[in-house]
Amino acid sequence: MLITEFLKKLRRKNNETLQDMARKIGCSAQFLFYVESGRSIPPSNWQEILEKKYSLSSKKKRDLKKAIFFSRNRDKIKIDDLKDE
């Protein structure tokens, strides 16, 4: 799961609008929209903020950590994979 899906699910589960969640975690609704749509990567402190503001369970904390990791690394290309043959 990417952070895009995680945030949308969390927001919907809590019946929040983009504006509601943005206020809660301390960012603009526009930036949150960019993160939810995959156009931006969340700041490194979002993991801690989301865990605290939403009282995430241990499982949800692990899911969040994985979602952030995969979102940050999804577009990286290994140079070794581009060998000329």
C-alpha positions as CSV (number, residue, x, y, z in Angstrom):
1,M,0.0,0.0,0.0
2,L,1.2,3.5,-0.8
3,I,0.8,6.5,1.4
4,T,-1.9,7.8,-1.1
5,E,-4.2,4.9,-0.2
6,F,-3.3,4.9,3.5
7,L,-4.2,8.6,3.9
8,K,-7.5,8.3,2.0
9,K,-8.6,5.3,4.0
10,L,-7.7,6.9,7.3
11,R,-9.4,10.2,6.4
12,R,-12.6,8.4,5.2
13,K,-12.6,6.1,8.2
14,N,-12.7,9.2,10.4
15,N,-15.3,11.0,8.3
16,E,-12.9,13.9,7.5
17,T,-12.5,16.2,4.6
18,L,-9.1,17.1,3.2
19,Q,-9.4,20.3,5.1
20,D,-10.2,18.5,8.4
21,M,-7.2,16.2,8.1
22,A,-4.9,19.0,6.9
23,R,-5.7,21.1,10.0
24,K,-5.3,18.1,12.2
25,I,-1.8,17.2,10.9
26,G,-0.6,20.8,10.3
27,C,-0.4,21.3,6.6
28,S,-2.5,22.9,3.8
29,A,-5.4,21.0,2.2
30,Q,-3.6,21.5,-1.2
31,F,-0.4,19.8,0.0
32,L,-2.4,16.9,1.5
33,F,-4.2,16.6,-1.8
34,Y,-0.9,16.4,-3.6
35,V,0.3,13.7,-1.3
36,E,-3.0,11.8,-1.6
37,S,-2.8,12.0,-5.4
38,G,0.9,10.9,-5.5
39,R,2.3,14.2,-6.7
40,S,4.2,14.9,-3.5
41,I,5.9,12.8,-0.8
42,P,5.0,13.4,2.8
43,P,7.6,15.0,5.1
44,S,9.5,12.6,7.3
45,N,7.7,13.8,10.5
46,W,4.3,12.8,9.2
47,Q,4.7,9.2,10.5
48,E,5.0,10.5,14.0
49,I,2.2,13.1,13.6
50,L,-0.3,10.6,12.1
51,E,0.5,8.0,14.8
52,K,-0.2,10.5,17.6
53,K,-3.1,12.4,16.1
54,Y,-5.0,9.3,15.1
55,S,-3.9,7.0,17.9
56,L,-2.9,4.3,15.5
57,S,-2.7,0.7,16.5
58,S,0.6,-1.2,16.2
59,K,-0.6,-2.8,13.0
60,K,-1.6,0.5,11.5
61,K,1.7,2.0,12.6
62,R,3.5,-0.8,10.6
63,D,1.2,-0.2,7.7
64,L,1.9,3.5,7.7
65,K,5.7,2.9,7.9
66,K,5.5,0.6,4.9
67,A,3.3,3.0,3.0
68,I,5.7,5.8,3.5
69,F,8.7,3.6,2.6
70,F,7.1,2.4,-0.6
71,S,5.9,5.8,-1.6
72,R,9.4,7.3,-1.1
73,N,11.1,4.5,-3.1
74,R,8.6,3.7,-5.9
75,D,10.2,5.9,-8.5
76,K,13.9,5.1,-7.8
77,I,15.7,3.3,-10.5
78,K,18.7,1.2,-9.8
79,I,21.5,2.2,-12.2
80,D,22.7,-1.4,-12.2
81,D,19.4,-2.5,-13.8
82,L,20.2,-0.3,-16.8
83,K,23.2,-2.2,-18.1
84,D,23.9,-2.2,-21.8
85,E,23.8,-5.6,-23.3
